[in-house]
Amino acid sequence: MYNFGMTYPLKFRQHVLAIKEKEKLTYAETATRFCVGTASLMRWARRIEPC
């Protein structure tokens, strides 16, 4: 499934990163769990606000 150009809401981004931290998941595990790309997660960790 590809989501080219799709912007995820800020609340969703915050939720995903909070679960990653709380459950001590890797980027790959978090990406699989929430069906998002690992590169997206890494970008969110650097800058949470959508462009």
SVG drawing of the C-alpha trace seen along z (x, -y; Angstrom):
<svg xmlns="http://www.w3.org/2000/svg" viewBox="-5 -23 20 28">
<polyline fill="none" stroke="black" stroke-width="0.4" points="0.0,0.0 1.5,-3.3 0.4,-6.7 2.2,-9.1 1.4,-12.7 -0.7,-11.6 -0.2,-13.8 -1.0,-12.1 -2.7,-14.3 -0.5,-15.7 -2.5,-13.7 -1.8,-10.4 1.9,-11.2 2.1,-12.0 0.2,-8.8 2.5,-6.6 5.7,-8.1 4.3,-7.8 3.5,-4.1 7.0,-3.6 8.5,-5.1 6.2,-3.5 6.6,0.0 10.2,-0.5 9.6,0.5 12.1,0.1 11.2,-2.1 10.6,1.1 8.3,2.6 6.4,-0.7 6.1,-1.1 4.7,2.4 2.2,2.0 0.8,-1.3 1.3,-0.7 3.5,-3.7 7.0,-3.9 10.1,-3.8 11.4,-6.9 8.2,-8.8 8.7,-7.8 12.2,-9.0 11.1,-12.3 8.4,-12.7 10.9,-12.1 13.0,-15.0 10.0,-17.3 6.5,-16.3 4.5,-19.1 3.4,-18.4 4.9,-20.6"/>
</svg>
